[in-house]
Amino acid sequence: MSAAFQPIVDTARGVVVGFEGLARFEMPDGAGVEDLFAQARATGRAAEIEAACLRVILAERGTLPANCFLTVNVSPPVLRADVIRAVWREHSDLQGVFVELTEQSSIESATDLEPELDAIRAAGGLIAVDDLGSGYAGLSRLLALKPALIKLDRELIQGIDADEAKRALVEMIGTFASRIDSWVLAEGIETAAEYDTITALGVPLAQGYYLARPGPAWPALATTVLPAKVSNPVPTVRDLLDVAPAVASVALAAQIFTDEPGVRTVVLIDHHTRPVSVLDSESAHLGMAVDALRVTLDTPVRDALLRAITRDRAHRYDPLIVTDNAGRYAGIVRLERLVTTAVR
């Protein structure tokens, strides 16, 4: 068994921002990987195989290029197996790792998976849903899973440049994803026309043979891609970022307000550098921290504003926290900037 990695591209900038980790097997003549997994499932050893795949992929994580994330695949039925839990214990810090739930049609109850998903998130990992569009997968199930990344299946991407219905569906998924602070990734891109179409639709992440085939850590792009050209760009919160100090405790926030009277806002982050709360001087000195509204860098300004003004009255005018595609703190955006940009 060995590991291979396929680059994931940020379409807005035309650069690699992540890699999907894949396991590769040397099989005897006449036997395929499908046979191996079928036999493992039949004998109750599927979790062992998947745990071995995770280990060989995560072993390369120490040399992951800077500012890149890694995605790994896990079948929901094995998430609760002891051998899978043991892998997470061996990698107690999963910051920068997306755990992709494959075969999501087999997820009968997202509630049953909550303890496992919460443990992954507590270790700094993020949840991704794989192959959206390959079969039935209810939107209510997506809401229950709260994925940080939604991967569009190859069936939905194939020929999208000539299929208006597919383009409309991808736009709808993009709108849905922005409302739940998820990123969308189009996988299985095999032609320039498909890539140009998904970038024109505003899909932020892309992956496929057109860009690069899987290879040893860490393969470069086979195709030179340029930042996406948008004829009528929709303003996003990326353009409105303000910087606010980020600290790991309310006490440190209170100290900043005491030492630096000009500071208006401090962001509370967890031990994985993920933002938790927005504090002003009063809340910091009172030791009060409440969950803040988070949006991604590519959230349209109007969407962010709509979500902001529908918050409860006590926090309606609080700044919004902005995160990058790996859930890391990127900055804040203030309501007044959202308003003035949206009404132009």
N, C-alpha and C positions, 0 to 999 in steps of 0.2 A: 504494500500500500504506500502511496505517496500523495503529496498535496500539490494541487495546481490552483492558480488564481487568475481570475478574469477582471480586468479593470472596469471601474464604474466612473462615468464622466459627468461632470457638472456642465450641463449644456449652456448655461448662461455665460460661463467663463471659458469653456473648451478645455478644461484640465481634468486630470484624474484626481478624484477625491476619495475613492474607496476601491476595495477588491472583494469579490465573492470567492470564498474558499471552497474548493471542491476536492473530493477524494478520488484518487485514481488507483485502479487495481490491475495487477498482472494476473490474468486468468489462464487456466489450462486451455489447450486447444479444444474447441467445440463447446466451451462454457462462456456465458456472458455474465455481466454484472447483475442483470435482471435475475438470472438463475440464483446467484449468490443471495440476493435479498429475499427472493421468494422462499428459498430453503430456510433462511434465517427466521422469516416470519412463521413458516410452517412448524419450526421446532422451538418457537418461543425465544429466539436469540436475536431478534431484531435490535433490541436496545444495545446489546454488546457490539454489534457491527457499527451502529451509529455512534456509540461512545468512542470506538476506535477511530472513526472518521474525524470526530471532533478533536481528538488528541493530536492526530497527525497534522491537522490544519492549524490548531492553536499553537503548536510547537514553533511555528514560523513567526508568531506574532511579535516577537522581540525585535525583528528587523523591519517591521511595517514602516513604510515611508511616513515622514512627518505630515501631520494634518490630513491623514487618510483614515477611514474606518474599515472594518472588516465584517463581512457577513458570513454566517455559518447556518447550515440547514439542519433542522430537527423535525421529526414527525411528531405531531401532538400525542399519539398513543404511547410514546416511550418517554415523554417528559417526566413522568412520575417514577420512572425506574431508578433504582439505587445506583446503577452504573452511570446513568446520565447525571444524577445529582453529584456523584463523585467527581465528574469532570468539572462542574462548576466550583466545587470546593478546591480543586487543584488550581483553579484560576479565579481566585477570590475577588480580583479586580477586573471587571469586564468592561471598563470604560472604553468606548470606541468600538464595541462589538455589538452588531445586530444579530439577534437570534431569529432566524426565519422559520416560521411555522409552515411546513409544507403540508400538502394533502388537507387543506382546510375544510374540504367537504366532509372529512371524517371527524371534525370537531363537533361532537354532539352537545356538549355543554361547556361554554367558555368559563362558567362559574367554577367547574371542577378543576380548571387549570390555573385559577387565580393564585393559589399558594406558590406554584412553580414560577409563574410569571412575575409575581411580586418579589420572589427571591432573586430572580435574574436582574430585575430593575434595582433592587437594593444593592446588588454587587456592581452597579453602574452600567449594566447592559441595557439595550433597547430591544423592543419587539418589532419584528417585521412580519407581514403577511405575504406569502409567496403565491405566485400564479393566479392573481385575481383575474377572472375572466375565463378560466379554464373549465369551469363548471359552476354549479350552484354555490353561491356563498352570499348569504343574506347580509344586507347592510347593518342590520341589528347585531349580527355577530361581529362585524367589524367594530361597531361601537362598544361592544362588550370587551373585545380584546384590546382596544385602545392602542393600535399599532403606531409606532413612530415612522414606519416606512411601509408603503403599499407598492408591491411589485406587480406590474401588469404582465399578464401571460403573453407568450409569443403568438398565440392564436388571435389575440386582440390587436397585436402590432403588425402582423403579417399583412402586407398590402394595404396598410392604413392610408397611404398616399392616394389610393384610388377608391376608397370606401368612405363615403360621407357618414354612414351610420356609425362606423367605428370611431371616426373623429369626434362625432357628437358624444359618444359614450365616454371617450377619454376626457373630453372637456368636463363632462358631468362628474366624473371621478375626481378630477382635479379640484373642482369646486368643493366637493364633499371633503376631500383630504385637507384642504385649507381650513375648513371649519373645525376639524378635529386636530389641527396642528401636526398633520402627517406630511411626509414627503412622498412623491410619486416617482417610481423608477420604471422606465420602459425597458424590458429585457427582450432578448432575441432579435435585436435589430441587425438585419443582414444586407440592407441596401442603403445607398445614399439618400434615396427618395424617402424611405421610412424615417431616417434620422432627421432629414430636413422638415418632415411633417410634424414629428413629435416636438421638435424645438420650436416650430411656429405655433404649436398649441400650448407652449409654455411648460411642457413636462420638464422638471428640473434635473432629472438624473437619467442616464441611459447606459445600456450595456448590450453587447452582442458581437457576433463575428465580424460585422462591418468595422467595428472599432478595434477589437483585439480578440484573439482566441485565448483560451486559458493556457497558462504556462507556468514554469517554475517561478518562485518568488524573486522579483516582482516584475511581471511583463510590462513592456512599454506599449503605447498605442501603435497599431499598424496603420492607422489612418490619421492624417493631420486634420483636426477639427478646429474651427474658429468659433469664437463666442457667437452666440445666437444673435441674429439680426431680427429686430422686431420693428415693423413699420409704424405701428401705433402703440408704443409701450405703455403698459398699465403701471402706474406708480406703485411701488411696493415699500414696505417698511424698511427695507435695506437702505433706501435713499434718505431715511429720516432718523438714522441712529444717533442717539446721544450717549455719551460715556458716563457711567456712574460707577463709583468704587464697588468692588465685590469683596465681601468678607465672609468668614465661616461661622460667625456667632453674632447674636444680637448685642452682646456686650461690646464687641469690637466696633460694631456700627455706632453704638452710643458714644464711644470714645472718639470716633471720627467726627461726629457732629459737634462734640465739645471742642476738639482741637482745630477744626476747620469750619468756622461759622458759615462760610459761603456755600457749603455743600447742601444741596436740597434733597438728594436721594441716595440711598445706599442699597445695594442688592445683596440679599442673603443667599449664599450658595451652600450646597452640601459637600461632602468629602470627595465627591466625584466631579467637582466644579460645575455642577448643574444648578441653575437658579431655582430658588424656592419661593422667595418673597421679596417684595419691595417695601422698604422702610423709610419713613420720614423721621424727623428728630423726635417728635412726640411718641410715636410707636416704639422707636428704639429705646428711649429712656423708660418707657413703661414696660418694656420686655414683651411687646405684643408683635407676633409675626403671623400673618395669614397668607394662605396660598394666593399667588398673583396670577393674573391672566398672562399666558405665554402664547406667542406667535412665532412663526418661523421667518427667516429673512425674506422669503419670497411671498409672504402673505400680502395680497393686494391691500392698498391703503383703505379702500372703502369697506372691505370685509373686516379689517381690524377695527375700524371706527364703529361699524355696526355692532360688533361683539363688545366693544368697550362701553358704548352708551346703554347697552341692555344689562349691564351689571347692576347689582344692588346699589342703592343710592349712596351708601357709606363709602363705597370704593369706586364709584363711577369715574372719578377724575384722577385715579391713580395712574402712574405710568404703566405701560405694558412692557413685559420682559420679552426680549427677542433672542432666539436661539439659532444656532447653525444646524446643518443637516445631521450632526451627531448629538444634538441636544445640549451642546455647550453654550454657555453664556456669551452672547455677542454684543449686548448693549440694551438700552431701553429706548422707547419712543413715547413721547408725551402726547396727551390728548389734543392739546392746542395745535401741535404740528399736524396731527391726523386731520383735524378739522380744516385748517387753512389749505392743506394740500387737496383734500377731497372736494372743496367747493370751487377750486380754480376752473 
